[in-house]
Amino acid sequence: MSPTVSFEFFPPRSVAAEQQLWSVVDRLAPLAPSFVSVTFGAGGSTRDATLETLRAISAQTALRPAGHLTCVGRSREDVDATIRDYWDAGVRHIIALRGDMPTLGEPFVANPDGYAGSPELVAAIRAIAPFEVSVSAYPEVHPESRSLAGDLELLARKVDAGATRAITQFCFVTEYIARLRDHIARAGIEVSVAP
């Protein structure tokens, strides 16, 4: 199996940032990444800029764009509209994340009209269109999780809902990533894991 690489971009917020983004895209494109993703600000704060950046990457490059998508603080109607907008923009890969609350350290509370978490978000994405869906995985236990077993149970639910890849949280300790891979295999969760 050959190694793959992806790059994550932030949607530009100024003309200078946009010029810098395209300069970076031009420099990285020859590396033939498996995909490039564009982040989705807290609570959807960069929704429009994310969508425009994804549209431009899809239209102006041969790169495969992946849009981040969170459900925190957002209604199902709003999230579903974003999913359809991604599809209409030519995006065929979503990185589905529950998202963090706007106030650092605040426990997650689902929007009363929104999705309860990432398994429900993944199921909604797959119900709307046949996207490739990546989700999060944690080589070190997620700060809100009670245990590794809890993290694995949540990952299994995301995969059962239709996730096709897990991307790990940023981690510098290779052994932790290898341990996570082994735990996933022992748990019988059939998903590829990208560090």
Secondary structure, 3 states (H helix, E strand, C coil): CCCCCEEEECCCCCHHHHHHHHHHHHHHHHHCCCEEEECCCHHHCCHHHHHHHHHHHHHHCCCCEEEEEECCCCCHHHHHHHHHHHHHCCCCEEEEECCCCCCCCCCCCCCCCCCCCHHHHHHHHHHHCCCEEEEEECCCCCCCCCCHHHHHHHHHHHHHHCCCEEEECCCCCHHHHHHHHHHHHHCCCCCEEEC
